């Protein structure tokens, strides 16, 4: 079985990395191959990396409130590159009222602060399972 | 899961999970006078462990200084007035990350972050709108901004004072100006793509030099210990790193030919208060003692004021939980109490809704009320250092002093904070801190009510969450800056920017040409870009 590959990145200028760093280490320990792109990325850069690295999931982290704007942009770019089938996951300080909106835009899953490690891992693993069945 | 009745709770009994402080110091059953080394310290006397003033809050309360800033300068101005009306006694202006990175709103990567966690500001006009109707000679203001942007924002502030006929020696406030903590903590990942660190410190010193010589009541530096701490470092790391950072600046200010007694009293700190009540109080007490001893013994200051460790305090945002957010009111109140008992000069009580977003006006008002209740109803302000002489608090202060000094020595041995930062030592500490933080919560070594103990069903938080800015705000900021650039004398702007570039290249003080550039209608992003060019540096973002 190939390794589960996930891209982790922050978009725009938001520099907060506590969450994404902790989640990155959890996923590595759980056997994921984490492609950590760090800070200050554009949606284009992340989508291209997802294609080049053949990642199963794109995981993006937010703290400042730019999640709706970037969800729309990333989905747009994913469509233009024909990879809208890939799973897009958000995590971070996101008001619960925005979760539904993010899912309407096309985000598969949203993890809010305090989500335990095992829930994040099991949800991501089942997502990859879904992709294989398709 | 729904919480069930625990009928065994009484018989089983409850007790602390362990007997260590949050930073891992083992504590005994109880303390006696035998545990206290020095029994003679007095508030307002060297080494100032018990506070920098003999009468402390009897003479003057701490300043209620909630951070404000979001959206356009006009929107921020309204909120600044709202918090002043609600009872705030000082201003604390935060700028958005676009400004913090030295960019204008029309930078390609800026759009999504314009005005989100601070005010968007780019031109002198913006500064006029931001402070419209606020007397700069009466209200003390902290500007939360670091080099290179701090130089531009400060230039705007000074020019605004001049325009309003206020002399520079009447200005009261602080420019944070700490090069290591522009955005979040001192991680290389966050800072290095934006500006070279040595140059960043150098131009920060340029601004400090100007303020030391020209604005006598202005604080030239607020060492941002808070942002470091919030990257999951512990209390002793926060304190030790903050002290080592201060030393880096002091050395350079002396090298610049300034007299330490002209600037030491104008260096402040911005500290965190987490949930471990006594440890946080002891930390601030220990920092006061360490600072006084360091300035006296190592830097040989002569003025008493130079020995005063003065600190703004913000209660921890990291300690707030998204689950059951109303619990955060209790957390923030306890932390604010700790800040008062520790002897803070100003306090920002983080609002209960900040685990989700910037605070609503209502939540900010509640934070101010918490401080007012503590100040006016509880009586805790009537005696200086009421915890002084507590066997435990005195012992813990000594213990933390020892631990902090040990860590400071380690940093010095590694070549000082800048060196540690450059070689990745600081990043490693932060990585370890984050791992430790996550593990302790996961393994329930640290217990957080509603999160990893006593969890209860709660679909959605029973609070309203701020949607502070209008949907057209970001576009309006971009349109504004583009329009502003069209109505200037382009050749004048170009000449002014060339002068910034030239003086930076020569290594002269860049603050003077920056003042001219702002006056010539150059934007914040353009001035910062001229500085980056002078240091042969290209942004590494996007």
Interface residues (C-beta under 8 A of the other chain):
Chain A: X11 X12 X13 X14 X15 X16 X17 X18 X21 X22 X25 X26 X38 X39 X40 X41 X42 X45 X64 X65 X66 X69 X70 X73 X93 X94 X95 X96 X97 X112 X113 X114 X116 X117
Chain B: X97 X98 X101 X103 X108 X109 X110 X111 X112 X113 X116 X117 X183 X184 X187 X189 X190 X193 X230 X231 X232 X318 X321 X322 X323 X355 X356 X357 X358 X431 X434 X435 X437 X438 X442 X451 X460 X461 X465 X540 X541 X542
